[in-house]
Amino acid sequence: MSSAFSSLPGAIHIREVGPRDGLQAEPPIAVARRVRLIDALVAAGTVDIEIAAFVSPTAVPAMAGAGEVVAAVGRPIGVRRWALVPNARGARDALAVGVDAITITVSASETYSQRNTHRSIEQSLAEVAAIASYTAESTNNITLDVVVSCAFGSPYEGDLDPVDVAAIGQACHDAGVGRITYADTTGVATPRRVRDLLEHTGADIGLHLHDTRATALVNAYAAMEAGVTRFDTAVGGLGGSPFAAGAGGNLATEDLVHLCADLGVATGIDLDVLLTVSELVSEMIGRAVPSRIAAAGPRWRSAPP
């Protein structure tokens, strides 16, 4: 690696959230096709995949059949299967079908929290503690990760103090959660704001970046420079919150993998195979995906003959 990039990590870890976050706002897709997507991501080398959400099918029709998805995917060797749960009941349902890891969302924005989960921040933190207590009693060695939404700003309250945002993550740690991920739900983060938050959280966090204002990739780069090595991405760049008007999709997995390949930062994901997965996603949703690399191809394919 060039000395110009010596501050970058040698490797990063990507959690693929396309089968859940990417598809949750889309018209419902059959379980078998969602399983096909997950299998294709495994074939590309993805080892952490958020495959389902144990939420009300009335509230999120696209996530119906979560238990069926988990059963059909099985237990691919070396792959950690994540599920999103909104509450202790969802956690019980997820554990009952044998998921490996659970994500829980809380919000740094009080109004967003009320609209998204119909709970206050304080109530959400109490739910996190209940889930942590319940899973601690499990013999399945479950990994927990709390995703703090609106970590860089709220569509309702505007800018949020990074001290307050970091305090929410610390409260989750204190409740027994081992991993915290901060989400740029509405895509308002910039490299400066990423660094501002990291001053209070340290680099041992995950980032879940959205590309509403075309800053997700540069924010990921700034975070890597600061020592962050965990990122949530979605193949094709799908996703976006229905509770935040105008919110763009997730940072595309192929866009981050492509950048890292050129920088000498290992991801363990085969970009050529991943691009075939992106094509599959496009077929599933019936339109082109937002990913820049899916549209333009990797740089080494653009050289003249």
C-alpha positions in Angstrom: 0.0 0.0 0.0 1.3 3.5 -0.8 2.5 5.5 2.1 -0.2 8.0 1.3 -2.8 5.5 2.5 -0.8 4.0 5.4 -3.4 5.2 7.9 -6.0 2.9 6.4 -6.8 -0.5 8.0 -5.5 -3.6 6.3 -9.0 -5.0 6.3 -12.6 -4.1 7.0 -15.7 -6.1 7.9 -18.9 -5.7 6.0 -22.3 -6.7 7.2 -24.6 -7.1 4.2 -28.1 -5.7 5.0 -29.6 -5.9 1.6 -32.0 -8.9 2.2 -33.5 -6.9 5.1 -32.9 -3.2 5.0 -32.6 -3.2 1.2 -35.8 -5.0 0.6 -38.0 -3.9 3.4 -39.4 -0.8 1.6 -39.9 -2.8 -1.7 -43.1 -4.6 -2.7 -43.0 -8.1 -1.0 -40.8 -10.6 -2.7 -41.3 -14.3 -2.3 -39.4 -16.2 0.4 -37.7 -18.4 -2.2 -36.3 -15.5 -4.1 -35.1 -13.8 -1.0 -33.3 -17.0 -0.1 -31.8 -17.1 -3.5 -30.4 -13.6 -2.9 -28.9 -14.7 0.4 -27.3 -17.8 -1.1 -25.8 -15.6 -3.9 -24.3 -13.2 -1.3 -22.8 -16.2 0.5 -21.2 -17.3 -2.7 -19.7 -13.8 -3.1 -17.8 -14.3 0.2 -20.1 -12.3 2.5 -19.9 -13.7 6.0 -22.3 -11.4 7.9 -25.7 -11.1 6.4 -28.9 -9.5 7.9 -31.3 -12.0 6.4 -34.7 -11.2 8.0 -36.7 -9.0 10.4 -39.0 -10.4 13.0 -41.5 -7.6 12.8 -45.3 -7.4 12.3 -46.0 -8.4 8.7 -48.8 -5.9 8.8 -46.3 -3.1 9.5 -43.6 -4.4 7.1 -45.2 -6.7 4.6 -41.9 -7.2 2.7 -40.4 -9.0 5.8 -43.2 -11.5 6.2 -42.0 -15.1 6.5 -38.9 -14.4 8.5 -38.8 -17.8 10.1 -39.2 -19.5 6.7 -36.2 -17.5 5.4 -34.0 -18.6 8.3 -35.0 -22.2 7.9 -34.5 -22.2 4.1 -31.1 -20.5 4.3 -29.9 -23.2 6.8 -26.5 -22.7 8.4 -23.9 -21.9 5.8 -20.4 -22.6 7.1 -18.6 -19.5 8.4 -21.6 -17.2 7.9 -23.3 -15.3 10.7 -27.0 -14.8 10.0 -28.4 -11.6 11.5 -32.1 -10.7 12.2 -33.6 -7.4 13.1 -36.0 -7.4 16.1 -38.0 -4.5 17.4 -38.7 -5.9 20.9 -38.3 -8.9 23.3 -41.0 -10.8 21.5 -39.2 -10.5 18.2 -36.0 -11.6 19.9 -37.7 -14.7 21.3 -39.1 -15.5 17.8 -35.6 -15.0 16.2 -33.9 -17.2 18.8 -36.6 -19.9 18.4 -35.5 -20.4 14.7 -31.8 -20.3 15.5 -30.4 -17.0 14.2 -26.8 -16.3 15.1 -27.0 -12.6 15.8 -29.6 -9.9 16.5 -29.8 -6.2 15.6 -32.0 -3.8 17.6 -32.7 -0.2 16.6 -33.0 2.8 18.9 -33.0 6.3 17.7 -31.1 9.4 18.7 -34.1 11.4 17.6 -37.1 11.5 20.0 -39.6 12.3 17.2 -38.2 9.7 14.9 -38.3 7.1 17.6 -42.0 7.8 18.3 -42.9 7.6 14.6 -40.8 4.5 13.9 -41.4 2.4 16.9 -44.1 4.3 18.8 -41.7 4.4 21.8 -39.6 7.1 23.4 -35.9 6.9 23.5 -36.1 6.0 27.2 -38.6 3.2 26.5 -36.4 1.9 23.6 -33.4 1.7 25.9 -35.5 -0.3 28.4 -36.4 -2.7 25.6 -32.7 -3.0 24.7 -32.0 -4.0 28.3 -34.8 -6.5 28.3 -33.6 -8.1 25.1 -30.0 -8.2 26.4 -31.2 -9.9 29.6 -33.2 -12.4 27.7 -30.5 -13.3 25.2 -27.9 -13.6 28.0 -29.9 -16.5 29.3 -29.8 -18.3 26.0 -27.3 -21.0 25.4 -26.9 -20.0 21.7 -24.1 -17.4 22.3 -26.1 -14.7 20.4 -24.3 -11.5 19.3 -26.2 -8.3 19.8 -25.7 -5.0 18.0 -27.7 -1.9 18.6 -28.1 0.4 15.6 -28.5 4.0 16.7 -30.6 5.7 14.0 -30.4 9.4 13.1 -26.9 9.5 14.7 -25.9 12.4 12.5 -29.1 14.3 12.4 -32.9 14.0 12.6 -35.4 14.9 9.9 -37.5 16.4 12.8 -35.1 18.0 15.3 -32.2 18.7 12.9 -28.6 18.5 14.1 -28.0 16.4 17.2 -25.2 16.8 19.7 -22.7 14.0 19.2 -22.2 13.9 23.0 -25.9 12.9 23.4 -25.7 10.4 20.5 -22.6 8.7 22.0 -24.4 8.6 25.4 -27.2 6.5 23.9 -24.6 4.0 22.6 -22.9 3.9 26.0 -26.3 3.3 27.6 -26.7 0.2 25.4 -23.2 -1.0 26.3 -24.1 -0.6 29.9 -27.2 -2.7 29.3 -25.1 -5.6 28.1 -24.8 -5.0 24.3 -21.4 -5.7 22.9 -21.6 -3.9 19.6 -22.9 -0.5 18.7 -23.5 0.8 15.1 -24.3 4.4 14.3 -26.6 5.0 11.4 -26.8 8.0 9.1 -30.5 7.3 8.5 -31.2 10.4 6.4 -27.8 10.8 4.7 -26.8 14.1 6.4 -23.4 13.0 7.6 -20.2 14.5 6.2 -16.6 13.5 7.0 -16.4 16.3 9.6 -19.5 15.1 11.3 -18.2 11.5 11.3 -15.0 12.6 13.0 -17.0 14.7 15.5 -19.0 11.6 16.6 -15.8 9.4 16.7 -14.3 11.8 19.1 -16.9 10.7 21.6 -17.4 7.1 20.7 -13.9 5.9 19.6 -13.3 3.8 16.5 -14.6 0.5 17.9 -18.0 1.0 16.4 -19.9 0.2 13.2 -21.3 2.7 10.7 -24.5 2.3 8.7 -24.4 4.9 6.0 -27.0 6.1 3.6 -26.3 7.9 0.3 -29.0 10.5 0.2 -26.6 13.3 -0.6 -23.9 11.2 -2.3 -21.6 11.3 0.8 -21.8 7.7 2.0 -18.6 6.5 0.3 -16.5 9.6 1.3 -17.9 9.1 4.9 -16.8 5.5 4.9 -13.3 6.6 3.7 -13.0 9.2 6.4 -14.1 6.6 9.0 -11.5 4.1 7.8 -8.9 6.8 8.1 -10.0 7.2 11.7 -9.8 3.4 12.4 -13.3 2.2 11.9 -13.4 -1.2 10.4 -17.1 -2.3 10.6 -19.6 -1.1 8.0 -23.2 -2.0 7.0 -23.9 -1.9 3.3 -26.6 -3.2 0.9 -26.0 -4.8 -2.4 -27.2 -2.5 -5.2 -27.5 0.4 -2.8 -31.1 -0.4 -1.9 -32.9 0.8 1.2 -34.2 3.9 2.9 -36.4 4.6 5.8 -40.1 5.1 5.2 -40.2 7.3 8.3 -37.7 9.9 6.9 -38.9 11.6 3.8 -36.4 11.6 0.9 -34.0 9.2 2.6 -31.7 7.6 0.1 -30.5 4.0 -0.1 -27.7 2.4 1.8 -24.1 2.6 0.8 -23.8 0.0 -2.0 -21.7 -3.0 -1.1 -20.1 -3.1 -4.5 -19.2 0.5 -4.3 -17.3 0.1 -1.0 -15.7 -3.2 -2.1 -14.5 -1.6 -5.3 -12.9 1.3 -3.5 -11.3 -0.9 -0.9 -9.9 -3.2 -3.6 -8.0 -0.2 -5.2 -6.8 0.9 -1.8 -5.5 -2.5 -0.7 -8.0 -2.8 2.0 -9.3 -6.4 2.2 -13.0 -7.2 2.4 -13.1 -10.9 1.7 -15.8 -10.3 -0.9 -15.3 -11.2 -4.6 -16.4 -8.1 -6.5 -17.1 -9.8 -9.8 -19.4 -12.3 -8.1 -21.0 -9.5 -6.1 -21.8 -7.7 -9.3 -23.8 -10.7 -10.5 -25.7 -10.5 -7.2 -26.4 -6.8 -7.9 -27.9 -7.8 -11.3 -30.1 -10.4 -9.5 -31.3 -7.7 -7.2 -32.2 -5.5 -10.2 -34.2 -8.3 -11.7 -36.0 -8.9 -8.4 -37.1 -5.3 -8.0 -37.7 -4.7 -11.7 -35.5 -1.6 -12.1 -31.8 -0.5 -12.1 -30.2 -0.4 -8.7 -28.6 2.9 -7.5 -25.1 1.5 -7.2 -22.5 3.5 -9.2 -20.3 0.4 -9.8 -23.3 -1.7 -10.9 -24.0 1.0 -13.6 -20.4 1.8 -14.7 -18.5 -1.4 -13.9 -15.2 -1.6 -12.0 -12.4 0.6 -13.2 -10.4 -2.3 -14.6 -13.2 -3.0 -17.1 -13.1 0.6 -18.5 -9.6 0.3 -20.0 -9.5 0.6 -23.8 -8.7 -2.7 -25.7 
